[in-house]
Amino acid sequence: MTSPVDMRMDVRWKRLFSGGSGAIWIATIALFLLSPIVAPGSLDAAPVVGMLPFAAVLGIAAVGQTLVIQQRGLDLSVPGMMAFGAVLVSSLPQNYGWPVWAAIIAAIVLPGAVGLVNGILVTYFGVMPLVVTLGMNAVLLGTVFGLSNGTPAGSPAPLADFASDKSAGVPNALLVAILVVALAGFITQRSTIGRRLTAVGVSEKSAAAVGIRVRSYQMLAYAFAGVAYGIAAVLYTGYVSTPPLFFGESYLLPTVAAVVLGGTALTGGRAALISTGIAALFLTQLGQLLRALGWPEPLQLLAQAGVLLSVVLLRELVPALARARASRAERSTRPRSSATAEVEPSGSRR
């Protein structure tokens, strides 16, 4: 018979790996403890301070991807969205004389408007999210090339100063990321909008049955995702000063990986935004550790894919093993069937 302690452990393990939120926290702590052992000096002040802004950019972009995946979509326009935001905040002041503050607002709001267009095409016209976002990505990359005239522009000095500066020893980019992830997490978990987004992600029919305007909230999710990509692009542009035109291509797979590692299911539903931010930190530190070990870029991508595959397998195997164990325990405590009881004497047959 299964003891109460064993039953509680089963529940904890199922929550840990089927939801994924607890697992990524443990994995991140383990990675940071292992890093100085495997690669001495990888957690010195300079490498960590240099890593955190990139983790911040990935974390904010992954927030956008989480909102789309929560609605059972997958956003392939991340490269174009981030490149679009970057070219707006860099080219508008330099090539078109815009004030820096206006360029920053445009770099955040216009990707949000593009995200809204994605949402309209998905919800009202019934086009598959993969098709819509892939096509929009091509449109955005062409727009980026046209706005920049094929030449990357430098970041405005005030933005570069802010993004590379620190407050109380913490990089400003990281502070912005913490604010964005915490705000998004609060909205999705505690607000009416967030609960309705979750309800729509779980079941459109059930959400519609209780009076939720399903299409409106799905469009809202795509629009918020575009805003998140714009914020990430602005921070990246300020930190690197002169971003490559198509730098966003390196963020597509990591945003999906961060969402999955953070515990948000690809089938939609509840969004684990805080854990998504922790997963972004995990992936960035993992990449830095592998670079310190001298791994080339292709092997780093394979390592990320291996981690992602391992987590997906654990989510499937651990609950299955827990269910099998519970089933065996139930069978062992079930009374024997009356069919195995006494057999009537042969003389009693008629």
Steps between C-alpha positions, in 0.01 A plus 500: 500500500632845409579711805377860537862616468537319168174649376614850590832440321315382189293818499810716542686328219202526268464869576872555459538342159157520344477873570871559457510814716686345792732298279648803322576674829687191623681462167607866500638481854683179412646660185635799693650269764660284232634781280802605712596134544488415130635835375683693773443872472172465312313655794739787559348846510591598144353192324182510708443873445558448128259207488206652688392758235474225238300288743276803552440540126421131461271504804292789367476349151401165656214675681357587158543145374332369816189709439466362148565139603245539780243550222619179328704688240868525418651833402752470216510877450737551796805567276314757292332664802829549683683620190211739429512646852877537483501677165228738615681608815834536322412624149220742580721739704807460279348492151170684548569743785249361750541580871639205694193471723269489197714232335489287817121526516472413130732201545268363770156600372541411131605137565195485725286619208658235278420241765140620496490444124629147560222445750234629261619270222502202735167561673274665242637345182586160643854486362737266685729687744810342344405626155405847620810560710737350243358725229508803729862422582591526131310830467676645805846397386437669166380811682813499713720487192309790344508724808869445559608517135688176568730658758464460878465825691650572839302529820417852622747606769241543780365150439848349486596672824188374676524142375868461587478677837424349842280600790619386842743268322227330296488546120210721398403250231449235768290736710276570200467126436408430862236774483353371172496133604360578846230727356406248233496222759276702730259583219471141378465353850307761697301721267169443326669535162754235592238256625300545182810449285561176689139392457515563125829312478356200684178474298349746255157337519488508880621860506237604247232318698564721804488818294870566429568666165745240377622677187564826682721336761690298242572817305606667825750221564663550158510877549662470844751258350600761242548759775728258686710442187529876453624554856754219458622652173542846656708360787713291264564796274604719789732239647686394184495854350489381136290185463519290183196547280369146545622420852153379599551167323713382792208553739231286338601158635609631843163670558317175432747309717454747786122464480514120508765486772300749704201267510251647254348219292514526121133398504406827672349579837671640804802724431798468735657838424727530805644156433544597135726784615701257714529267200640789295767550768572126494543490121721810493727368774513160330613665178764700684628188675526309174686790338740505795562130436579576136192341346423627149161650419354182340578296812345769719178473300509123535544537875199732521296254294613215726392686812166582344443139393593373846249728668222400259574131558504549877163669486356201320683221683484614862120540515460173306724316746314656792167388354634148443623483858166618635321244283718218631442614856125507442500148356704368791249633754187394305319193647513185295214441258222269606572302185803348675296394802386149570397276216177311545533123548452304184211313657298820521472530126158457350 
